[in-house]
Amino acid sequence: MRRSASALAHVVCITLAACLIYAISSGIRSNFAVMLPQLVEHSTLSYGQVSLVLAVGQFIYGAAQPVFGILALKKSNKFVLLSGTLLIIAGLALTPLCHSEFSLMLTLGIMFHAGTGALCFGIVMGAIAPILGKATASAVSGIINAGTGIGTVFLSPLMAGVASSAGVTVAMTVLTLLSACLLPVCLLLTRSRKDGFNFSSTDAADEKNMQSPKILEILGSAVKDSTFIILLASFSVCGFHMGIICTHFFSQMLEYGIDESMATIAYSVFGIATMTGAIACGYICLHHSLKNVLGTLYALRALIAFVFIFFMPKDLISVMIFITLLGLTCDATITPTSELISHKYGPSLLGVLFGAAYLCHQFGSFLSSSIGGFIVDRTGNYETVWIIDIALCSFASLICYAIGESRKHQKNGTAARHADSPMHLPSLLNIR
């Protein structure tokens, strides 16, 4: 009984540590929109220039993940998590000193976002899977995936409130100190397995075998398949959509005359909605076609944006309804996208192929963040960006409905081997 209680305590401790790391890193990264007006004023740069910095940061976040993934294999998870935390600390601490586009790009655009790439969901999960075992890690992954929403709920009002009342320098100092608290948490998460966090011999063998995948061959084979291309395209649209919300929507609310404090609350509501939508979508995906769920999510995004932009009054009630409905559809796309990849190509290739899809997602975020700033600087409004988003989400919906799903996958969502698959990607791994 004592041993069982101790094992449960270990699981809870590791889960909380992983959730804290992901919540803080992703929470800060996802909510710079609430500080965008203060960043523009403090740096003396234009709205478009600061938007471009955040846009490049979105792309850096995606590009850094496979790089740090390789470093985690060659070095260790401890090395990656600690390095990422130090980059976050340095980027945040140096940002108040930047008054040129180049310096802000270096600190906030590159250093900070590269650091968050090292603390991304995939790497955090990669750190806890060998400790907890694959089955337990899979069971707690939903809690950790909710970290972005948890971070938004708490960090959005903190970032906006401190930046508005005390300025960017104080706000960045607070965020730097908060990020520094992750250093001991990362050490806890990656402590020696001799301290009792052991994994099974099967997990150990899998980890050893997965250390040398032929990544280029895997990606080269995957991009020849229409299903993977559709998922890359649709997830890029997802990134474009999210980039508008994470970079521009706070300033858009201020343009509508909504009070800054209420706009901040709206982002907290958005965070709660994303968690709710992600959990609900996980259940829905167990009982309905994955491609239809994914296509419907994109269709709903297009419909919600269309109704809000063209028919709803731009007041607080409408904005709250709008951002709540969008939140329900945002993180929800992750489950059907990742499950379609797992069903089609096998769970052993999920990390590599979903990482490639997420890079495309961040490229979409880069486009909307940068193009949005350019359009707002020249037109003074945000409607054009949303019209582009409506068109792209409609397109993504149609192509997702066109995906051909194998009938062999199991109803409970576990991946099945498909003998009729046009690719036998598992053979590209050194797995025996």
C-alpha positions as CSV (number, residue, x, y, z in Angstrom):
1,M,0.0,0.0,0.0
2,R,2.8,2.4,0.9
3,R,4.6,1.6,-2.3
4,S,1.4,2.2,-4.3
5,A,0.9,5.5,-2.6
6,S,4.5,6.5,-3.2
7,A,4.2,5.6,-6.9
8,L,1.0,7.7,-7.2
9,A,2.7,10.6,-5.5
10,H,5.6,10.3,-8.0
11,V,3.1,10.4,-10.9
12,V,1.3,13.4,-9.5
13,C,4.6,15.2,-8.8
14,I,6.0,14.6,-12.3
15,T,2.7,15.6,-13.9
16,L,2.4,18.8,-12.0
17,A,6.1,19.7,-12.9
18,A,5.5,19.0,-16.6
19,C,2.2,20.9,-16.6
20,L,3.9,23.9,-14.9
21,I,6.7,24.0,-17.4
22,Y,4.4,23.9,-20.4
23,A,1.8,26.3,-18.9
24,I,4.4,29.0,-18.1
25,S,6.4,28.8,-21.3
26,S,3.4,28.5,-23.6
27,G,1.3,30.9,-21.6
28,I,3.8,33.7,-21.9
29,R,4.4,33.0,-25.6
30,S,0.7,32.8,-26.5
31,N,-0.3,36.1,-24.8
32,F,2.0,38.8,-26.0
33,A,-1.0,40.3,-27.8
34,V,-2.1,41.8,-24.5
35,M,1.3,43.6,-24.3
36,L,1.5,44.6,-27.9
37,P,0.4,48.3,-27.5
38,Q,2.9,48.7,-24.6
39,L,5.7,47.0,-26.6
40,V,5.0,49.4,-29.5
41,E,5.1,52.4,-27.3
42,H,8.2,51.3,-25.3
43,S,10.3,50.3,-28.3
44,T,9.2,53.3,-30.4
45,L,8.7,50.9,-33.3
46,S,5.6,50.7,-35.5
47,Y,2.7,48.3,-34.9
48,G,3.8,46.4,-38.1
49,Q,7.4,46.1,-37.0
50,V,6.6,44.7,-33.6
51,S,4.0,42.4,-35.2
52,L,6.8,41.1,-37.5
53,V,9.0,40.4,-34.6
54,L,6.2,38.3,-33.0
55,A,5.6,36.7,-36.4
56,V,9.2,35.6,-36.7
57,G,9.0,34.3,-33.2
58,Q,6.0,32.1,-34.1
59,F,8.1,30.5,-36.9
60,I,11.2,30.2,-34.7
61,Y,9.1,28.4,-32.1
62,G,8.1,25.8,-34.6
63,A,11.5,25.5,-36.2
64,A,13.3,25.1,-32.9
65,Q,11.3,22.0,-31.8
66,P,12.9,19.4,-34.2
67,V,16.3,21.0,-33.5
68,F,15.9,20.6,-29.7
69,G,14.3,17.2,-30.3
70,I,17.6,16.0,-31.9
71,L,19.6,17.6,-29.1
72,A,17.5,15.8,-26.5
73,L,18.5,12.5,-28.2
74,K,22.1,13.4,-28.5
75,K,22.5,15.2,-25.1
76,S,19.7,14.8,-22.7
77,N,16.2,16.1,-21.8
78,K,17.8,17.9,-18.9
79,F,20.2,19.7,-21.2
80,V,17.4,20.8,-23.5
81,L,14.9,21.9,-20.8
82,L,17.6,23.9,-18.9
83,S,18.9,25.5,-22.1
84,G,15.4,26.4,-23.2
85,T,14.7,28.0,-19.8
86,L,17.9,30.0,-19.9
87,L,17.0,31.3,-23.4
88,I,13.6,32.3,-22.2
89,I,15.1,34.2,-19.2
90,A,17.7,35.9,-21.4
91,G,15.2,36.9,-24.1
92,L,12.7,38.4,-21.6
93,A,15.3,40.1,-19.5
94,L,16.9,41.9,-22.5
95,T,13.7,42.9,-24.3
96,P,13.2,46.2,-22.3
97,L,16.6,47.3,-23.5
98,C,15.7,47.0,-27.2
99,H,14.7,50.1,-29.2
100,S,15.5,48.8,-32.7
101,E,13.8,46.2,-34.8
102,F,17.0,44.2,-35.0
103,S,17.6,44.0,-31.3
104,L,14.0,43.2,-30.5
105,M,14.1,40.5,-33.2
106,L,17.2,39.0,-31.6
107,T,15.9,38.9,-28.0
108,L,12.1,38.6,-28.2
109,G,11.8,37.1,-31.7
110,I,14.6,34.6,-31.6
111,M,16.0,34.0,-28.1
112,F,12.7,33.8,-26.2
113,H,10.8,31.9,-28.8
114,A,13.6,29.4,-29.4
115,G,13.6,28.8,-25.7
116,T,9.9,28.1,-25.7
117,G,10.5,25.7,-28.5
118,A,12.8,23.7,-26.2
119,L,9.9,23.6,-23.6
120,C,7.3,22.5,-26.2
121,F,4.6,19.8,-25.6
122,G,6.5,17.2,-27.5
123,I,9.8,17.6,-25.6
124,V,8.1,17.8,-22.2
125,M,6.2,14.6,-23.0
126,G,9.4,13.0,-24.3
127,A,10.9,13.8,-20.9
128,I,8.2,12.3,-18.8
129,A,7.4,9.2,-20.9
130,P,10.6,7.3,-19.9
131,I,9.9,8.3,-16.3
132,L,6.3,7.3,-16.0
133,G,6.1,4.7,-18.8
134,K,4.2,5.2,-22.0
135,A,0.8,4.2,-20.7
136,T,0.8,6.5,-17.8
137,A,2.3,9.4,-19.8
138,S,-0.4,9.0,-22.4
139,A,-3.0,9.1,-19.7
140,V,-1.7,12.4,-18.3
141,S,-1.0,14.0,-21.7
142,G,-4.4,15.7,-21.8
143,I,-3.6,17.5,-18.5
144,I,-0.3,18.8,-19.8
145,N,-1.9,19.7,-23.2
146,A,-4.3,21.9,-21.2
147,G,-1.2,23.9,-20.1
148,T,-1.7,26.5,-22.8
149,G,-5.2,27.3,-21.6
150,I,-4.2,27.3,-18.0
151,G,-1.3,29.6,-18.7
152,T,-3.6,32.0,-20.6
153,V,-6.1,32.1,-17.8
154,F,-3.5,33.2,-15.3
155,L,-0.8,34.9,-17.3
156,S,-3.0,37.0,-19.6
157,P,-4.3,39.3,-16.8
158,L,-0.9,39.3,-15.2
159,M,0.9,40.4,-18.3
160,A,-1.7,43.0,-19.3
161,G,-2.1,44.4,-15.8
162,V,1.6,44.8,-15.0
163,A,2.5,46.2,-18.5
164,S,-0.4,48.7,-18.4
165,S,0.2,49.9,-14.8
166,A,4.0,49.6,-14.4
167,G,5.4,49.5,-18.0
168,V,7.2,46.9,-20.1
169,T,10.4,46.9,-18.0
170,V,8.6,45.8,-14.9
171,A,6.4,43.4,-16.8
172,M,9.4,41.7,-18.4
173,T,11.2,41.6,-15.0
174,V,8.2,39.8,-13.5
175,L,8.0,37.3,-16.4
176,T,11.8,36.8,-16.1
177,L,11.6,35.9,-12.4
178,L,8.6,33.6,-13.1
179,S,10.6,31.8,-15.8
180,A,13.6,31.5,-13.5
181,C,11.4,29.4,-11.2
182,L,11.3,26.8,-13.9
183,L,15.0,25.9,-13.4
184,P,14.5,23.8,-10.3
185,V,11.3,22.4,-11.8
186,C,13.2,21.2,-14.8
187,L,15.8,19.6,-12.5
188,L,13.1,17.8,-10.7
189,L,11.5,16.5,-13.9
190,T,14.8,15.2,-15.2
191,R,16.3,13.9,-12.0
192,S,18.1,10.6,-12.2
193,R,16.0,7.5,-12.7
194,K,18.0,5.9,-9.8
195,D,15.8,8.0,-7.5
196,G,12.8,5.8,-8.2
197,F,11.4,7.0,-11.5
198,N,12.1,3.9,-13.5
199,F,10.5,2.7,-16.7
200,S,9.9,-0.7,-18.0
201,S,12.4,-2.7,-20.1
202,T,9.9,-2.5,-23.1
203,D,9.9,1.3,-22.9
204,A,13.7,1.3,-22.6
205,A,14.0,-0.8,-25.7
206,D,11.6,1.4,-27.6
207,E,13.5,4.5,-26.5
208,K,16.8,3.0,-27.6
209,N,15.4,2.0,-31.0
210,M,13.8,5.3,-31.6
211,Q,17.0,7.3,-31.2
212,S,18.1,6.8,-34.8
213,P,15.1,7.3,-37.1
214,K,15.9,8.1,-40.7
215,I,14.0,11.4,-40.5
216,L,14.6,12.6,-44.0
217,E,13.5,9.3,-45.5
218,I,10.4,9.3,-43.3
219,L,9.4,12.9,-44.3
220,G,10.3,12.2,-48.0
221,S,7.9,9.3,-48.1
222,A,5.2,11.1,-46.1
223,V,5.0,14.1,-48.4
224,K,4.3,11.8,-51.4
225,D,0.9,10.9,-49.7
226,S,-2.1,13.2,-50.3
227,T,-3.4,12.7,-46.7
228,F,-0.2,14.1,-45.2
229,I,-0.2,17.0,-47.6
230,I,-3.8,17.8,-46.7
231,L,-2.9,17.7,-43.0
232,L,0.1,20.0,-43.5
233,A,-2.1,22.5,-45.5
234,S,-5.0,22.4,-43.0
235,F,-2.7,22.8,-40.0
236,S,-1.0,25.8,-41.7
237,V,-4.4,27.3,-41.9
238,C,-4.9,26.5,-38.2
239,G,-1.7,28.4,-37.5
240,F,-2.8,31.4,-39.6
241,H,-6.1,31.5,-37.6
242,M,-4.3,31.3,-34.2
243,G,-1.8,33.9,-35.2
244,I,-4.6,36.5,-35.6
245,I,-6.0,35.7,-32.1
246,C,-2.6,35.6,-30.4
247,T,-1.1,38.7,-32.0
248,H,-3.8,41.0,-33.2
249,F,-7.2,40.4,-31.5
250,F,-6.3,42.2,-28.3
251,S,-5.5,45.4,-30.2
252,Q,-8.6,44.8,-32.3
253,M,-10.8,44.8,-29.1
254,L,-9.2,48.1,-28.0
255,E,-10.0,49.5,-31.5
256,Y,-13.7,48.6,-30.9
257,G,-13.6,50.7,-27.7
258,I,-13.5,47.8,-25.3
259,D,-11.8,48.6,-22.0
260,E,-8.3,47.1,-21.7
261,S,-9.2,45.2,-18.5
262,M,-12.2,43.6,-20.1
263,A,-10.1,42.7,-23.2
264,T,-7.8,40.9,-20.8
265,I,-10.6,39.1,-19.2
266,A,-11.7,38.0,-22.7
267,Y,-8.4,36.3,-23.2
268,S,-8.8,34.5,-19.9
269,V,-12.2,33.3,-21.2
270,F,-10.5,32.2,-24.4
271,G,-8.1,30.1,-22.3
272,I,-10.9,28.4,-20.5
273,A,-12.7,27.8,-23.8
274,T,-9.7,26.2,-25.4
275,M,-9.3,23.7,-22.5
276,T,-13.0,22.9,-22.7
277,G,-12.9,22.4,-26.5
278,A,-9.8,20.2,-26.4
279,I,-11.3,17.9,-23.8
280,A,-14.7,17.7,-25.6
281,C,-13.0,17.1,-28.9
282,G,-11.1,14.2,-27.5
283,Y,-14.3,12.5,-26.5
284,I,-16.0,13.3,-29.8
285,C,-13.1,11.8,-31.8
286,L,-13.7,8.5,-30.0
287,H,-17.1,8.2,-31.6
288,H,-17.0,10.0,-34.9
289,S,-14.8,10.1,-38.1
290,L,-11.6,12.0,-37.5
291,K,-11.6,13.7,-40.9
292,N,-15.2,14.8,-40.4
293,V,-14.5,16.2,-36.9
294,L,-11.5,18.1,-38.3
295,G,-13.4,19.4,-41.3
296,T,-16.3,20.5,-39.1
297,L,-13.9,22.4,-36.8
298,Y,-12.5,24.5,-39.7
299,A,-16.0,25.1,-41.0
300,L,-17.2,26.3,-37.6
301,R,-14.2,28.7,-37.4
302,A,-15.1,30.2,-40.8
303,L,-18.8,30.5,-39.9
304,I,-18.1,32.0,-36.5
305,A,-15.7,34.6,-37.9
306,F,-18.1,35.4,-40.9
307,V,-21.1,36.0,-38.6
308,F,-19.0,38.2,-36.2
309,I,-17.3,40.3,-38.8
310,F,-20.4,41.0,-41.0
311,F,-23.4,40.7,-38.7
312,M,-22.7,41.2,-35.0
313,P,-22.3,44.5,-33.2
314,K,-18.7,45.1,-32.1
315,D,-19.5,45.4,-28.4
316,L,-18.3,43.5,-25.3
317,I,-21.1,40.9,-25.3
318,S,-20.5,40.1,-29.0
319,V,-16.7,39.9,-28.5
320,M,-17.2,37.5,-25.5
321,I,-19.4,35.2,-27.5
322,F,-17.1,35.3,-30.4
323,I,-13.9,34.6,-28.5
324,T,-15.6,31.8,-26.5
325,L,-16.8,30.1,-29.6
326,L,-13.4,30.4,-31.3
327,G,-11.7,29.1,-28.2
328,L,-13.8,25.9,-28.3
329,T,-12.5,25.2,-31.8
330,C,-8.8,26.2,-31.4
331,D,-6.9,23.5,-29.5
332,A,-9.5,21.0,-30.6
333,T,-7.8,20.5,-33.9
334,I,-4.7,19.0,-32.3
335,T,-6.4,15.7,-31.4
336,P,-7.9,14.8,-34.8
337,T,-4.8,16.0,-36.7
338,S,-2.4,13.9,-34.5
339,E,-4.8,10.9,-34.5
340,L,-5.1,11.0,-38.3
341,I,-1.3,10.9,-38.5
342,S,-1.1,8.1,-36.0
343,H,-3.8,6.0,-37.7
344,K,-2.3,6.5,-41.1
345,Y,1.4,6.1,-40.4
346,G,1.6,4.4,-36.9
347,P,2.2,5.9,-33.5
348,S,6.0,5.3,-33.8
349,L,6.2,8.0,-36.4
350,L,3.8,10.5,-34.7
351,G,6.6,12.5,-33.1
352,V,8.5,13.1,-36.4
353,L,5.4,13.7,-38.6
354,F,3.4,15.8,-36.2
355,G,6.5,17.9,-35.6
356,A,6.6,18.6,-39.3
357,A,2.9,19.5,-39.3
358,Y,3.5,21.8,-36.3
359,L,6.3,23.6,-38.2
360,C,3.7,24.3,-40.9
361,H,1.3,25.5,-38.2
362,Q,3.9,28.0,-37.0
363,F,4.6,29.1,-40.6
364,G,0.9,30.0,-40.8
365,S,1.1,31.9,-37.6
366,F,4.1,33.8,-39.0
367,L,2.1,34.8,-42.1
368,S,-1.0,36.1,-40.2
369,S,1.1,37.9,-37.6
370,S,3.2,39.6,-40.2
371,I,0.6,40.2,-42.9
372,G,-1.9,41.3,-40.3
373,G,0.5,44.0,-39.0
374,F,1.2,45.1,-42.5
375,I,-2.5,45.4,-43.4
376,V,-3.4,47.2,-40.1
377,D,-0.6,49.7,-40.6
378,R,-2.0,50.6,-44.1
379,T,-5.8,50.2,-43.7
380,G,-6.3,50.9,-40.1
381,N,-8.7,48.0,-39.7
382,Y,-8.6,44.2,-39.1
383,E,-11.5,43.0,-41.3
384,T,-9.3,42.2,-44.3
385,V,-7.2,39.8,-42.2
386,W,-10.4,38.0,-41.0
387,I,-11.8,37.8,-44.5
388,I,-8.6,36.0,-45.6
389,D,-8.9,33.7,-42.5
390,I,-12.6,32.9,-43.4
391,A,-11.6,31.9,-46.9
392,L,-8.6,29.8,-45.7
393,C,-10.7,28.0,-43.0
394,S,-13.4,27.2,-45.6
395,F,-10.7,25.7,-47.9
396,A,-9.2,23.7,-45.0
397,S,-12.7,22.3,-44.2
398,L,-13.3,21.1,-47.7
399,I,-9.9,19.4,-48.1
400,C,-10.2,17.7,-44.7
401,Y,-13.6,16.3,-45.6
402,A,-11.9,14.9,-48.7
403,I,-9.3,12.8,-46.7
404,G,-9.7,9.1,-47.3
405,E,-9.7,7.3,-43.9
406,S,-9.0,3.6,-43.7
407,R,-11.9,1.6,-42.2
408,K,-9.5,-0.5,-40.2
409,H,-8.7,1.9,-37.4
410,Q,-10.3,0.9,-34.1
411,K,-13.2,2.8,-32.7
412,N,-11.4,3.6,-29.4
413,G,-8.8,5.7,-31.1
414,T,-5.8,3.4,-30.9
415,A,-3.7,3.2,-34.0
416,A,-4.0,0.2,-36.2
417,R,-1.6,-1.1,-38.8
418,H,-2.8,-0.6,-42.4
419,A,-1.7,-3.2,-44.9
420,D,-3.4,-1.1,-47.7
421,S,-1.4,2.0,-46.8
422,P,0.6,3.3,-49.8
423,M,3.6,3.7,-47.6
424,H,5.2,1.3,-45.1
425,L,7.0,4.0,-43.2
426,P,7.7,1.8,-40.1
427,S,10.2,-0.1,-42.2
428,L,12.3,3.1,-42.4
429,L,13.0,2.9,-38.7
430,N,15.7,0.7,-37.2
431,I,13.1,-1.2,-35.1
432,R,13.5,-5.0,-34.8
